[in-house]
Each structure stands twice: as structure tokens, then as C-alpha cells.
Amino acid sequence: MLTEGVDVDLGPLGSARVSSLLGQGGQGYVYEVRRSTGEPLALKWYRPDSATAVQYDEMQRLVEIGSPHLRFLWPLSMARVATMPGFGYVMALRDPRYLELSYLLLDTGPDGRPLDVDFVAILELCRQLAYSFLRLHARGLCYRDISFGNVFFDPATGDVLICDNDNVGVDDGSGRVLGTPYFMAPEVVRDQTFQTLPSTETDRHSLAVLLFYALFLGHPLEGARTDSGVRDAAWLRDHFGTAPVFCLHPDRDDNRPSPIVAQYWDIYPQFLRDLFVQAFVDGLDDPGARVTEGQWVKAMDRLRDGMITCPTCQMTNFWTREAAVTRCWQDSTELRPDYLLGIGRRELVVGPRTVIRSDHLVSGVDQPHVLGRVERHPSRGDRWGLRNTSAHSWPVTFPTGQRFLLQPGHAMELVEGAKIQVRDTAVRVRRVRVAPTPVGAEEE
């Protein structure tokens, strides 16, 4: 261990001094250190049995490659102490507002207070995870150990930080890290020779498990079938390696999930359920069939576009044009939006939480920022307005031919057929006309 006040050589980053112990794990200790400039950093210092020449070379390689995205608390430089053997590396210090992802399932924070994580934050969390691993894989790297313990999130916003990046390696079939039980791909779990090593394809399985946990609050392969037996190595190999069964398999009902998972499954629209069937039915046996990071990003965007608030209980639901009818999962109120905003191929449900973001104009944008917000009329619930929150004026054309500029900070009423030019993209206002469906009619 290092003691408070010890000087650490950070190579090109200069020197730093150990200020406190933050935690420890199987490989070593994590300290807060401060550079001569006063900047705080986190130092991971390896235990003697982990401080091997191979580990040093791998970490030095990651330092030289550089971070694929700022969400990764990436190794910035190697660290040495002149008076003792061993080594470590420094990374940015994690802001305390970020919690380990397991707190999402507990629905309580470290202080025991309930967490207030809404659907917007959960979808943002999932989107950021998918986009971050997309960037990692695009660099020819694989994470190898995607799990709860390595992902942190801000409950208020869904913003993500990915830690323990000394697990990362080049996707070349090498590596010493197999992953974390329950998150490892089946081909890794069932191989008792330990020759099947993590890759981009195994990362995609682990990512899908993590997203399933975030959206449905349970494991995709746990259910009635896995409830029996002793949870030993044989049990793990059977249910997660040799004979895994998706708990919401469309053709098998022998591993149905807990009521909570089943309830959330019904909340989300069919297109999302289809992706998870692809991930945990087709993708279990065929790694090439697994859902890609880009598919997850598009799915999260589509979910966000379809969010609709129940007018009676204020619960968030998801509307799609393909569904014959959408009923609130809380009180069965039939839901349909008054208006849609058409932006290219995307349709935004008009509601109290609807925003136009930069990714609506250019697909695949990371960390999109808000350009406009929908607002409800203060006394007429069926009338809606759009406020320009950007720094640029928007040309607006009404169906009558009337034209004007919507200045920054100003709002306009949404009327059918209006066209709003946001930068180079036309936003078209469409009225939704759907005949109400009597309760029970969709079951006939």
C-alpha cells in the first residue's frame, strides 16, 4: 500500500502526491492524488501479484491508444514511486454524483433514500452506454467485462461513466479477463477449456444484459427455470452457458420472469421487445446475430420520440403508429397524441416532455442538445406550442401561406400543416386522427 504524502511520478504529467485511500479491490488500491497544479486524479496502484510485466505493457498500450470517449475513465499515464517497486496508472476522478448501476435495481441511493430515476434518464443511460461501446469497438478494442460494477450513472440525468478500463484490450482473440458471471456470453461460460475469450461479439451480449437490467429490472435469462437448484458452477454453466433460455422467449414458457420484469416488458413497444428477442434467442447461439450498438442507439431514440404522458395518472407510456391501440399501463386510459412532429423519417409525439434535439436533424449525434421545447396551453389541454430555445431564428410557413420568423426564446402554436425550418431540416406538424377504440375491442 501507499501512504498519504507519498510522491508519485506520472511521467509526462509530472508528479503528484497521495492524499487519501478511496477503495480497494482484487487487483489493487485506488487513491486520490493531487498534481502540483492542485488537480485531483485517481491512482490505481497494483498489488505485487498483479503488477506483472504483461499488465504494465497492456496498460502502457492503452495510455498510448488514448480514450475512445470521455465517458471512459481512461488511463492517462503510468505511475511509479521512486522508493518502492510496482506501478499503477492515473485516471480522472469520478464525480460523486455518479452511482454504481446496481443502485438502479435497488431503487435506493447509498444513503438509503429512494432514487427518483425517470424514463428519460433511463433511456439516456442506455443510449450513452450503447454509443460509448460503439466508439470503443470502432477503435478495434473490446471491454471484456461489461457489468454492474464497472458502470456508473447520474440518477438525475442518466449520464454515464465507465470505469475499470484496465479490462480493455485489443480485439485480437487474446486477453486474460473472461468477464463477470451472469454477464458473460454463453460461449465463454460453457467453454471449460477457457479457450473462448471475450471479443466485440461477447461484449454485445454483455451490453444487452446490462440494457435489459436497466429497462426491465431483471436478468434476461433468469426466471422460473433458474429458481431451482443450488447456484453453483454447474447451475451457472447450465442456465447461462449450455442451455440458456430467454425469460420472455416467444415460443417457450418454462422460464417466465418475475412479475416486475413481466410488467415492464408490457410497458415497452413491440419494436424494442423484438430487439431483445433477437439478442437473447437468435443471439445466444449465433454471436453474429446479436444486436449492434447502433441498433440500440436508434431504439433508444425511437423510444424517446414516442413518449406520451397519460392525462389521468401522468404516467409515462410509449406510443407507436403500428400499435392498434395504446393503453396506459397504470390505469388503462386509451392514449393517442394530438399532434406529431415529422422530422425526416422520425416522428415525435407532442407532449409535455417533447423536445427537438440536434440528433433529430443529424442521426447518430452523441450528447444531443435541445433546440426546442413543446409546451401545453395553460388553459386548453388540446392546444400545444413550440418554443425556440436555440440561438437561431426559424422560418415558419403556415398552411395558409403566412410566413414569419420564430425568434429565439419565442413560441408558436402548433397547427396542422405548419412547416418549421430548423437549420437545414423541415419540421412538419401533423394532426393525429385515430378513432377511439372501445375497451376490450382489441381482444375480440
C-alpha positions in Angstrom: 0.0 0.0 0.0 0.9 3.6 -0.4 0.8 6.1 2.4 -0.6 9.6 2.5 2.0 12.2 1.3 4.0 9.8 -0.9 5.2 11.4 -4.2 4.2 9.6 -7.4 5.9 10.0 -10.8 3.3 10.4 -13.5 5.8 10.6 -16.4 4.7 13.3 -18.9 2.0 14.5 -16.4 4.7 15.4 -13.9 4.3 14.5 -10.2 1.5 14.0 -7.8 1.1 13.3 -4.1 -1.1 10.7 -2.5 -3.9 12.4 -0.4 -6.3 9.6 0.6 -7.3 6.0 0.0 -10.6 5.7 -2.0 -11.0 2.0 -2.1 -9.5 -1.4 -2.9 -10.2 -4.5 -5.0 -8.7 -7.7 -6.0 -6.0 -6.2 -8.2 -5.0 -3.3 -6.1 -5.8 0.0 -4.3 -7.3 3.3 -5.6 -6.1 6.6 -4.2 -6.8 10.2 -4.7 -3.7 12.0 -5.7 -3.1 15.7 -6.4 -0.8 17.1 -9.0 1.4 20.1 -8.3 -1.2 22.2 -10.1 -3.8 21.1 -7.5 -5.7 18.9 -10.0 -7.1 15.8 -8.3 -6.7 12.4 -10.1 -7.4 8.8 -9.2 -4.5 6.4 -8.9 -4.9 2.7 -9.2 -1.9 1.0 -7.7 -1.5 -2.7 -8.4 -0.8 -5.3 -5.7 2.5 -7.2 -6.2 0.9 -10.3 -7.7 -1.0 -8.1 -10.3 2.0 -5.8 -11.1 3.3 -8.1 -13.8 5.3 -7.1 -16.9 2.4 -8.2 -19.1 0.0 -5.9 -17.1 2.4 -3.0 -17.4 2.7 -3.4 -21.2 -1.1 -3.7 -21.6 -1.7 -0.5 -19.6 1.0 1.4 -21.4 -0.6 0.4 -24.7 -4.0 1.8 -23.5 -2.3 5.0 -22.5 -0.8 5.3 -25.9 -4.0 4.4 -27.8 -6.0 7.1 -25.9 -9.6 7.2 -24.8 -12.3 6.4 -27.3 -14.7 8.7 -25.5 -14.7 11.0 -22.5 -17.2 8.7 -20.7 -14.4 6.2 -20.1 -12.3 6.9 -17.1 -9.3 6.0 -19.2 -5.7 5.5 -18.1 -3.9 8.9 -18.6 -0.4 7.9 -17.7 1.6 5.2 -15.9 2.7 5.9 -12.4 5.8 4.9 -10.4 7.1 5.6 -6.9 10.8 6.0 -6.6 11.1 4.4 -3.2 9.2 1.2 -3.8 8.7 -1.4 -6.5 5.5 -1.8 -8.5 3.4 0.6 -10.7 0.0 1.9 -11.3 -1.8 4.4 -13.6 -3.8 7.6 -13.1 -7.2 8.5 -14.5 -9.8 11.2 -14.0 -11.5 11.3 -10.6 -15.1 10.1 -10.6 -17.6 12.8 -9.6 -19.6 11.6 -6.5 -22.9 12.2 -8.2 -22.3 9.1 -10.3 -23.6 5.9 -8.6 -22.8 2.3 -9.4 -25.5 0.9 -11.7 -26.7 -1.7 -9.2 -28.3 1.2 -7.2 -30.8 1.5 -10.1 -32.2 -2.0 -9.3 -32.2 -1.3 -5.6 -34.1 1.9 -6.2 -32.2 3.5 -3.3 -29.0 5.5 -3.1 -26.0 4.9 -0.8 -27.7 6.9 1.9 -30.8 4.7 1.9 -33.1 7.3 0.3 -35.3 6.3 -2.7 -33.9 7.1 -6.1 -36.0 9.1 -8.5 -34.9 7.9 -11.9 -37.4 8.6 -14.6 -37.8 7.1 -18.1 -35.9 10.0 -19.7 -32.9 9.3 -17.6 -33.1 5.5 -18.1 -33.3 5.9 -21.9 -30.4 8.4 -21.9 -28.3 5.9 -19.8 -29.0 3.1 -22.3 -28.2 5.4 -25.2 -25.0 6.6 -23.8 -23.9 3.0 -22.9 -24.6 1.8 -26.5 -22.9 4.8 -28.1 -19.8 4.6 -25.8 -19.2 0.9 -26.6 -19.8 1.7 -30.3 -16.9 4.1 -30.1 -14.8 1.6 -28.2 -15.4 -1.2 -30.7 -14.8 1.2 -33.6 -11.2 1.5 -32.3 -10.7 -2.2 -32.6 -11.0 -2.7 -28.8 -13.2 -4.8 -26.6 -14.1 -4.2 -23.0 -14.2 -7.9 -21.9 -16.0 -7.3 -18.5 -19.2 -5.2 -19.0 -21.1 -5.5 -15.7 -22.8 -3.5 -12.9 -19.6 -2.8 -11.1 -17.9 -1.1 -14.0 -20.7 1.3 -15.0 -21.7 4.4 -13.0 -24.6 6.8 -13.7 -26.1 10.1 -12.6 -29.7 9.3 -11.5 -30.9 12.8 -12.4 -29.7 12.8 -16.0 -28.8 9.2 -16.9 -25.2 10.4 -17.8 -22.8 7.5 -17.7 -19.2 6.9 -16.7 -17.4 3.6 -17.5 -14.6 2.6 -15.1 -12.0 -0.2 -14.6 -10.7 0.3 -18.1 -7.7 -1.9 -17.4 -10.0 -4.7 -18.5 -10.0 -3.3 -22.1 -7.9 -5.0 -24.7 -7.4 -5.2 -28.5 -10.0 -7.4 -30.1 -7.5 -9.9 -31.4 -8.6 -13.1 -29.5 -6.1 -12.5 -26.7 -6.7 -11.5 -23.1 -6.8 -12.8 -19.6 -10.1 -11.4 -18.4 -13.2 -13.6 -19.1 -15.8 -11.4 -17.6 -18.3 -11.3 -14.7 -20.7 -14.2 -14.1 -24.3 -13.5 -15.3 -22.9 -11.1 -17.9 -20.6 -13.4 -19.8 -21.7 -14.6 -23.3 -22.8 -18.3 -23.3 -19.9 -19.4 -25.5 -17.5 -18.2 -22.8 -19.4 -19.7 -19.9 -19.7 -23.2 -21.4 -16.1 -23.5 -22.5 -14.4 -25.4 -19.7 -11.1 -25.2 -21.5 -11.1 -21.4 -21.1 -10.0 -21.0 -24.7 -13.0 -18.9 -25.8 -12.0 -15.4 -25.0 -14.0 -12.1 -24.9 -14.4 -10.1 -28.1 -16.7 -7.4 -29.6 -19.4 -10.1 -30.1 -19.2 -11.2 -26.4 -19.3 -7.5 -25.4 -22.6 -7.2 -27.3 -24.1 -9.9 -25.3 -23.0 -8.3 -22.0 -24.2 -4.9 -23.2 -27.7 -6.4 -24.0 -27.8 -7.9 -20.5 -27.0 -4.6 -19.0 -29.6 -2.8 -21.0 -32.2 -5.4 -20.1 -31.4 -4.9 -16.4 -31.8 -1.1 -16.8 -35.1 -1.3 -18.7 -36.8 -4.3 -17.1 -35.1 -4.6 -13.7 -34.1 -8.2 -14.0 -31.8 -10.6 -15.8 -32.9 -11.8 -19.2 -32.0 -15.5 -18.6 -33.4 -15.8 -15.1 -37.0 -17.0 -14.4 -39.0 -20.0 -13.2 -36.5 -22.4 -14.7 -33.5 -20.9 -12.8 -35.2 -20.7 -9.5 -34.5 -24.3 -8.6 -31.1 -25.8 -7.8 -28.0 -24.7 -6.0 -26.4 -21.7 -7.6 -23.0 -23.4 -8.0 -20.7 -23.7 -11.0 -22.8 -26.4 -12.7 -26.0 -24.3 -12.3 -24.3 -21.3 -13.8 -22.9 -23.3 -16.7 -26.3 -24.9 -17.4 -28.5 -21.8 -17.3 -26.1 -19.3 -18.7 -23.8 -21.4 -20.9 -25.0 -24.7 -22.3 -28.8 -24.3 -22.2 -29.8 -20.7 -21.6 -33.5 -19.7 -22.1 -34.7 -16.2 -22.6 -37.3 -15.5 -19.8 -39.6 -13.9 -22.4 -39.0 -16.4 -25.2 -41.8 -16.1 -27.7 -42.1 -19.9 -28.1 -41.2 -21.2 -24.6 -42.9 -20.5 -21.3 -40.7 -22.7 -19.0 -38.6 -19.8 -17.8 -41.0 -17.0 -17.3 -39.7 -14.0 -15.3 -40.7 -12.2 -12.1 -43.9 -10.1 -12.2 -41.8 -6.9 -12.2 -39.9 -7.9 -15.3 -43.2 -9.0 -17.0 -44.9 -5.7 -16.2 -42.0 -3.7 -17.7 -42.0 -5.9 -20.7 -45.6 -4.9 -21.4 -44.8 -1.2 -21.0 -42.4 -1.0 -23.9 -43.5 -1.2 -27.6 -43.1 -4.2 -29.8 -40.0 -2.9 -31.8 -38.0 -2.9 -28.5 -39.2 -6.4 -27.5 -38.2 -7.7 -30.9 -34.7 -6.4 -30.4 -34.4 -8.3 -27.1 -35.8 -11.5 -28.7 -33.1 -11.1 -31.3 -30.4 -10.6 -28.6 -31.5 -13.5 -26.4 -33.0 -16.0 -28.8 -31.1 -15.7 -32.0 -28.0 -14.1 -30.4 -27.5 -16.8 -27.8 -26.4 -19.4 -30.3 -25.3 -17.1 -33.1 -22.9 -14.3 -31.9 -23.2 -12.7 -35.4 -26.9 -12.2 -34.9 -26.5 -10.1 -31.7 -27.9 -6.6 -31.7 -25.3 -4.0 -32.6 -24.6 -0.8 -30.6 -26.0 1.3 -33.4 -29.3 -0.6 -33.3 -29.6 0.1 -29.6 -28.9 3.8 -30.1 -31.7 4.0 -32.7 -34.1 2.1 -30.5 -33.5 4.5 -27.6 -34.1 7.5 -29.8 -37.3 6.0 -31.1 -38.5 5.2 -27.5 -37.8 8.8 -26.5 -39.6 10.1 -29.6 -42.7 8.1 -28.7 -43.0 9.0 -25.0 -46.6 10.0 -24.1 -48.0 11.1 -20.8 -51.2 9.6 -19.5 -53.6 12.6 -19.0 -55.3 10.9 -16.0 -52.5 9.4 -13.9 -49.5 11.3 -15.5 -47.5 8.0 -16.0 -45.1 7.8 -19.0 -46.1 5.5 -21.8 -44.8 4.8 -25.3 -46.9 5.3 -28.4 -46.2 3.9 -31.9 -48.2 4.3 -35.0 -48.0 0.5 -35.6 -49.9 -0.4 -32.4 -53.6 -0.9 -32.9 -54.2 0.8 -29.6 -52.0 2.1 -26.7 -53.4 1.9 -23.2 -51.8 3.3 -20.1 -50.0 0.6 -18.2 -51.2 2.1 -14.9 -54.9 2.9 -15.4 -55.8 1.6 -19.0 -56.6 5.0 -20.4 -56.5 4.9 -24.2 -53.7 7.1 -25.3 -53.0 9.0 -28.5 -51.2 12.2 -29.2 -52.9 15.3 -30.6 -50.0 16.1 -32.9 -46.8 14.6 -34.3 -43.7 16.4 -35.4 -42.3 14.9 -38.6 -38.6 15.3 -38.9 -37.2 13.3 -41.8 -38.1 9.6 -41.1 -38.7 10.3 -37.4 -42.0 11.1 -35.7 -42.1 12.9 -32.3 -45.1 12.5 -30.2 -46.2 16.0 -29.0 -46.5 16.0 -25.2 -45.3 17.9 -22.1 -41.8 16.4 -22.3 -41.2 16.6 -26.0 -38.1 18.3 -27.2 -36.4 18.8 -30.6 -32.8 17.8 -30.3 -29.7 18.1 -32.5 -29.8 14.3 -33.2 -33.2 14.8 -34.8 -31.5 16.9 -37.5 -28.4 14.6 -37.9 -28.9 11.0 -36.9 -26.4 9.3 -34.5 -25.3 12.5 -32.8 -23.7 11.9 -29.4 -24.8 14.0 -26.4 -27.5 15.8 -28.4 -28.5 19.3 -27.2 -32.1 20.7 -27.0 -33.1 23.1 -29.7 -36.8 23.5 -29.0 -39.4 22.5 -26.4 -43.1 21.7 -26.7 -45.4 23.5 -24.2 -49.1 22.9 -23.4 -51.5 25.8 -23.5 -52.1 26.9 -19.9 -55.9 26.5 -20.1 -56.6 24.4 -23.2 -55.2 20.9 -22.9 -55.6 20.1 -26.6 -53.5 23.1 -27.7 -49.8 23.0 -27.9 -46.9 25.4 -28.6 -43.3 25.1 -29.7 -40.7 27.3 -28.1 -37.4 28.0 -29.9 -34.7 27.5 -27.3 -31.8 27.7 -29.9 -29.7 30.7 -30.8 -31.1 31.0 -34.3 -34.4 32.1 -35.8 -36.6 29.6 -37.5 -38.6 30.3 -40.7 -42.2 29.2 -40.3 -44.8 28.6 -43.0 -48.5 28.0 -42.2 -50.9 26.1 -44.5 -52.5 29.4 -45.4 -49.2 30.6 -46.8 -48.4 33.0 -44.0 -44.7 33.2 -43.1 -42.8 34.6 -40.2 -39.6 34.1 -38.2 -39.8 32.3 -34.9 -37.1 34.2 -32.9 -35.0 32.6 -30.1 -36.9 32.4 -26.9 -40.3 32.8 -28.6 -43.1 30.3 -29.0 -45.7 29.5 -31.7 -48.9 27.5 -31.6 -48.8 24.1 -33.4 -51.3 23.8 -36.2 -51.7 21.0 -38.7 -49.7 21.5 -41.9 -47.3 24.1 -40.4 -43.7 23.8 -41.5 -40.8 25.0 -39.3 -37.3 25.2 -40.8 -34.8 24.3 -38.1 -31.4 24.8 -39.6 -31.5 22.8 -42.8 -34.3 20.5 -41.7 -38.0 20.9 -42.1 -40.2 20.0 -39.1 -43.8 19.3 -40.2 -46.8 19.4 -37.8 -49.3 16.6 -38.3 -52.6 16.2 -36.6 -53.3 12.6 -35.3 -56.8 11.4 -36.2 -57.5 8.0 -34.8 -61.0 6.8 -33.9 -61.2 5.8 -30.3 -61.3 2.0 -29.7 -63.8 0.7 -27.2 -62.3 -1.1 -24.2 -62.0 -4.8 -25.0 -62.4 -4.4 -28.7 -58.8 -5.2 -29.5 -59.2 -8.6 -27.8 -62.1 -9.7 -30.0 
